């Protein structure tokens, strides 16, 4: 067709890849998006990366994916906010022949590739760590991530299972969802400190560092930090600093899948055949090795 080159036409030769992010509420997720965006910008001149933000709302994310599919993307990269709600639209993409790469969280249907650290291993490692740290006995408060997200399910289930096997006298005395966000974690911890007396809580296990740091804030505000250990996940610099300062005891690094998301998404869009899963490493960080990690997180 003739006519002036519109933006769409100018980008018409490009390989369109959709990247549906589930939420941008945590700095971890901002890093995931920025890392992939910058990599594509610098290294993949033939790619047009269309990024959407599900705002921690599964229906919003489903609509985002539908709109990406309608725009003719060649590959869908998605970090699904929850598993069940995003499964049908992912299946729809796969059935239509659009390859799907899930990042960090999973869905309940077959996809072309999943990339992320192993949350079952993290839940299990956190459980073992807590058993040892408590000497086999004590009360734990758990602060969970988003309900129905595969990361949350794995970090909870394997943690509970490991306590059951390795230290049955360690009890989870309170557990609540705080969506991987600091503010609701602070609120939950404040309420929990009202419910339990000094000396009745020995450890807080939070499904990410934002919430672990929220627990630290609440403990300090109530002057109850003494004798309460705090464990997180992600590997934020603020968490490493907190471990160094004795305010947290441990965290587990959780790769934010950049630039691997777009790197492998591109290979798939180009028709390369890859294994179905890439498992990224995780590291336990505590006072014994935190010096190697200081400033190297996000
Ligand atoms: O899905 C995993 C979690 O999502 C990360 O650990 C967390 O920080 C993020 O929002």
Boltz pocket constraint, residues with backbone or C-beta under 6 A from the ligand:
constraints:
  - pocket:
      binder: B
      contacts: [[A, 26], [A, 28], [A, 29], [A, 104], [A, 105], [A, 145], [A, 149], [A, 151], [A, 152], [A, 179], [A, 180], [A, 207], [A, 208], [A, 209], [A, 233], [A, 234], [A, 254]]
      max_distance: 6.0
